[in-house]
Every structure is written in structure tokens, then in C-alpha cells.
Amino acid sequence: MQKPATRPKSGPTTHVRTDRARAARGKRVKMAGIVALALWVGLIAAAHVYYARLDASTAAEARASACLSHDGTPACTYTGDTAVLSFRVPVTADDPCTFAKGAILAADQMQAQARSPHTHAIVLLYQEDECAHQVSFDGYGESDHVTLIVTDDASGLATLTGEVRLLDRMSGEPFDMTVDLTWTAAGMGVRVADAASAESPSYRLSLQQGGTYYVSTVSGTIAEDGNAFLEGAQIRGSFGNTDTGRVTVVAKLL
């Protein structure tokens, strides 16, 4: 007689396998949760670092443009030793078309809102091919990293040396410029109340000042890694001592 077919046993072994599978799935789920948590922690940490750097960058940019006005009112005032330069000079002697243009204002007691007076320089510089009516560089920058020395006598000098970072609005790139300029008095000091302005495609600078100033010739360079953006002699400028001065720089809408 043939024995009836036996059914596979179900019992503890099957339950053990099921329990092990559930435990394995639980471990995988738990591990996935740990990995996800670690990723979130990493993302949060990276975000904190990013925004900290962004805040630092924004603060640095604000310091670098302390005298930029957003509503057309004077953003900076200044007193004490002062040097001013407005220029339009050929970039090179063999190029009759391309000129460096702009203005420089430096004072040893310049003050923006909520900041104490300190030596500060404002540089507006652009290069234009006047034959083709094309601007190749349009920079603006400010710096505390400058030294201004003024000698108040008829044979006196004023020197401005240091570093200024200019932001070129054509490329959006910063350019770290070395400034080395000398003002040489061309006569006696005269008490005047003066107003002047300079303009580039992207910025407009206006100043009003009163004090004792020497008409002067200016020589020297503004250069990046030896590449001169401004190099000239016998440029007209002035230096002296300011009783009251205020400056407004406005960025134009492009």
C-alpha cells in the first residue's frame, strides 16, 4: 500500500525565518533612518557654513562700499587731510583711442554712518575706447587699506599708497589694485569752497568740500599685478586740509 503524501511541516522553523526577515528589514529601515538623519545633519551644517560665509561676504561688500548712497543723499562726510583727483588720460602712448577716466577721493577722517572716522579712499575708474564707443572696464571700490600723507606747504607733497579692490560691473569680477600716487603742489594754498563731480557708465560721484587746498600735478599708477589701469604724469588734482566735506556716490540702474 502506498503511503499518503506527507505535508510539509509548518511550525517553529518558518516562524524563526519570518522573525529573522522582519528583524533584518527592521535593521535596514533603522540604518536607512540613521543615514537619512546623518544626511540632514550634514546638509544643515553645510547650510550654516554657507550662510555664515554669505553673511561675511555681504558684510565685507558693505564695508567696501560704505559711501554708496541708495537714495542720493550724502553717505560719507570727511575732514582733515584730503587728496582729490579727476582724470582722463591715454591708457598707452601708442593708442589714440583708449582712455582711462575717473576720480579718486581720499581723506584721513572719512566717516560713514555708524562708523568712526578713519583713513578711507574712494576710486572710480573706467576704460573706454572713444573711437568705438566701447567700455572695457567699469570699476568702483573703496578701501581702508591705504595710507595718505599730506604736507601743508607751498613745496609740499601728498602721497596715497595702498590696496583698493574694484568691482568691474562689465564682468562682475573683482580686481585688487595697487595705488601709488603723488600730488605735487604747484602754488600756495588757497581757502576755497568747492564742488565737483565725476561719472562713469555705472556710477556718479559728487562731492562738496571747504578748506585750504593746493592745486597740484599728480603722477603715479593704479595697477593690478603690474598691469597699469592708470599711469600718468602731470594730471591735475588738489590736496590740502578739509574743514567740512561730504561725498555722494550713486550706482546707476543698468
C-alpha positions in Angstrom: 0.0 0.0 0.0 1.3 3.4 -1.0 1.7 5.8 1.9 -0.2 9.1 1.7 1.9 12.1 0.8 3.1 14.0 3.8 2.5 17.7 4.1 5.5 19.9 4.8 5.7 20.7 8.4 4.9 24.2 9.4 6.0 25.3 12.8 8.8 26.9 14.7 11.3 26.9 11.7 9.0 29.0 9.5 8.3 31.5 12.3 12.0 31.8 13.0 12.7 32.6 9.4 9.9 35.2 9.4 11.2 36.7 12.6 14.7 36.9 11.1 13.4 38.6 7.9 11.5 41.1 9.9 14.5 41.8 12.1 16.7 42.2 9.0 14.1 44.6 7.5 14.0 46.5 10.8 17.7 46.8 10.8 17.7 48.1 7.2 15.0 50.6 8.0 16.8 51.7 11.1 20.1 52.0 9.2 18.3 54.0 6.4 16.9 56.3 9.1 20.3 56.8 10.6 21.8 57.6 7.1 19.0 60.0 6.3 19.4 61.7 9.7 23.2 62.0 9.1 22.5 63.5 5.6 20.1 66.0 7.1 22.6 66.9 9.8 25.3 67.3 7.1 23.0 69.5 5.0 22.1 71.7 8.0 25.8 72.1 8.9 26.6 72.9 5.3 23.8 75.4 5.2 25.1 77.1 8.3 28.6 77.3 6.8 27.2 78.7 3.5 25.1 81.4 5.2 27.9 82.3 7.5 30.2 82.8 4.5 27.4 84.7 2.7 26.9 87.0 5.7 30.6 87.6 5.9 30.7 88.3 2.2 27.8 90.7 2.4 29.4 92.4 5.4 32.7 92.7 3.5 30.9 94.1 0.5 29.0 96.6 2.7 32.3 97.7 4.2 33.8 98.0 0.7 31.0 100.3 -0.4 30.3 102.3 2.7 29.9 105.6 0.8 27.5 104.3 -1.8 24.2 106.1 -1.4 20.9 104.4 -2.1 18.7 107.5 -2.1 21.0 110.2 -3.4 21.9 111.7 0.0 25.5 112.0 1.1 26.6 108.7 2.6 30.0 109.9 3.9 31.4 113.0 5.4 35.1 113.9 5.8 37.6 116.3 7.3 41.3 116.6 7.7 44.0 115.7 5.2 42.4 115.2 1.7 43.5 114.4 -1.8 41.3 114.7 -4.9 42.0 113.6 -8.5 39.8 113.7 -11.6 41.4 112.3 -14.8 41.2 111.4 -18.4 44.5 110.0 -19.7 45.5 107.7 -22.5 46.0 104.1 -21.4 49.1 103.8 -23.6 51.0 106.3 -25.6 50.6 104.5 -28.9 46.8 104.2 -28.6 45.0 107.4 -29.5 41.5 106.0 -28.8 41.6 104.3 -25.4 41.4 106.4 -22.2 41.4 105.8 -18.5 38.8 108.0 -16.8 37.5 108.5 -13.3 38.1 110.1 -10.0 39.8 109.5 -6.6 39.0 110.9 -3.2 41.0 110.1 -0.1 40.7 111.6 3.4 42.2 110.7 6.7 39.0 111.4 8.6 36.2 110.0 6.5 33.1 108.7 8.2 30.1 106.6 7.1 27.0 106.1 9.3 27.7 104.1 12.4 31.5 104.1 11.8 34.2 106.1 13.4 36.3 108.5 11.3 39.3 106.7 9.6 41.5 107.0 6.5 39.5 105.9 3.5 39.8 106.1 -0.3 37.1 106.0 -3.0 38.2 105.1 -6.5 36.1 105.4 -9.6 37.9 104.1 -12.7 36.8 103.0 -16.2 38.4 102.5 -19.6 36.8 103.5 -22.8 37.6 103.2 -26.5 36.3 106.6 -27.5 36.7 105.7 -31.2 34.5 102.7 -31.0 32.4 104.0 -28.0 33.1 100.8 -26.1 33.8 100.5 -22.4 36.1 97.6 -21.5 36.3 98.2 -17.7 33.9 99.9 -15.3 35.1 99.7 -11.7 34.3 101.2 -8.4 35.8 100.5 -5.0 36.6 101.8 -1.5 39.3 100.9 0.9 40.6 101.4 4.4 43.9 99.8 3.4 45.5 103.0 2.3 48.0 105.5 3.7 47.5 109.2 3.0 50.3 111.6 3.8 49.9 115.3 3.3 52.5 118.1 3.8 50.8 121.5 4.0 53.3 123.9 2.5 53.9 125.5 -0.9 56.5 122.9 -1.9 54.6 120.1 -0.3 53.5 116.7 -1.4 50.7 114.3 -0.8 51.0 110.6 -1.3 48.4 107.9 -1.5 49.5 104.3 -1.3 47.8 101.0 -0.6 45.3 98.5 -1.9 41.8 99.0 -3.3 39.5 96.3 -4.6 37.5 97.5 -7.6 34.4 95.6 -8.7 34.1 95.7 -12.5 30.4 95.9 -13.5 31.2 94.8 -17.0 32.5 91.3 -15.9 31.2 91.2 -12.4 34.8 90.3 -11.3 36.8 92.0 -8.5 40.2 93.5 -9.3 42.8 94.1 -6.5 44.5 97.3 -7.4 47.8 98.7 -6.0 47.6 102.5 -5.7 50.8 104.6 -5.7 50.1 108.3 -6.4 51.9 111.5 -5.6 50.4 115.0 -5.6 52.9 117.9 -6.0 51.9 121.4 -5.1 52.0 123.9 -7.9 51.5 127.0 -5.8 50.3 128.4 -2.5 47.4 127.0 -0.6 44.1 128.8 -1.1 40.9 128.6 1.0 38.0 127.6 -1.2 34.5 126.1 -1.0 34.4 123.7 -3.9 32.0 121.2 -5.6 33.0 118.6 -8.1 31.6 115.5 -9.8 32.7 112.6 -11.9 30.7 110.0 -13.8 31.2 106.6 -15.3 28.7 104.4 -17.2 27.7 102.8 -13.8 28.4 105.4 -11.1 28.1 109.1 -10.4 30.3 110.7 -7.7 29.6 114.2 -6.3 31.5 116.0 -3.6 31.3 119.3 -1.8 34.1 120.5 0.4 35.6 123.6 2.0 39.1 124.1 3.4 42.6 125.0 2.3 43.9 123.3 -0.8 46.9 123.3 -3.2 46.4 123.0 -6.9 48.8 120.2 -7.9 50.1 117.9 -10.6 49.6 114.1 -10.0 51.8 111.2 -11.1 51.8 107.5 -10.4 49.9 104.4 -11.1 46.9 102.2 -10.3 47.8 98.7 -11.3 46.9 95.1 -10.9 49.8 92.7 -11.0 51.9 95.2 -12.8 49.2 95.9 -15.4 48.6 99.6 -15.2 44.9 100.7 -15.4 46.0 104.3 -14.8 49.5 105.5 -15.5 50.1 109.2 -16.0 52.1 112.3 -15.2 51.0 115.9 -15.0 47.4 115.1 -14.2 45.7 117.9 -12.4 44.5 117.4 -8.9 44.4 119.1 -5.5 45.2 118.3 -1.9 45.1 120.0 1.4 43.1 120.2 4.6 39.3 119.9 4.7 37.1 121.7 7.3 33.9 120.1 6.1 33.3 117.7 3.2 30.6 115.3 2.1 30.5 112.8 -0.8 27.7 111.0 -2.6 28.3 108.0 -4.8 25.2 106.6 -6.7 25.1 103.4 -8.6 23.1 103.8 -11.8 20.5 101.3 -12.8 21.7 99.2 -15.7 
